[in-house]
Amino acid sequence: MALKRNFQSLETFSMSSMTDVIFLLLIFFMVTSTIIFPAAIDVNLPQSSEQTSLKPVTEVYIDADKTIYLVEDRNDSTQTLSSPVEISLDELAVRLTAIQQKDSLRSVALYADSLVDYGKVVGILDMAARQNLKMVLATKAKAPASQN
């Protein structure tokens, strides 16, 4: 005796589970793409109308108290974050030399508070230039002028 199965193929395809997966992926990418690692040092940057798209891996911070901090390796591609380390001016020179020997094409960002003396900023820029490092002075975007 041959048993016959009553199986009928559906002519419609249910997309509800696939749309659920798409929405979950959309939410996941929206949440993970907006994660920004703020600097641990509170620095009030001066304003500038020109901005660069260069993303330096090494960062030097000078806060309003003229304390120097260094982040040697901030890698955006793997989202690893090394915390800022307080260092002296002499130690900064030694670390910049080591950074240049490791990677001569590396650029260094300088985040100096707007209250820091101009001479101190130029001194650190000069120190990096003597090591043949590319130095970027970080600023915040200037607010657009309102038109009357």
Secondary structure, DSSP 8 states (H G I E B T S, - for coil): ----------SS---HHHHHHHHHHHHHHHHHHT-----SS-----EES-------SEEEEE-TT--EEEE---BTTTTB----EEE-HHHHHHHHHHHHHH-TT-EEEEEE-TTS-HHHHHHHHHHHHHTT-EEEE--EE-------
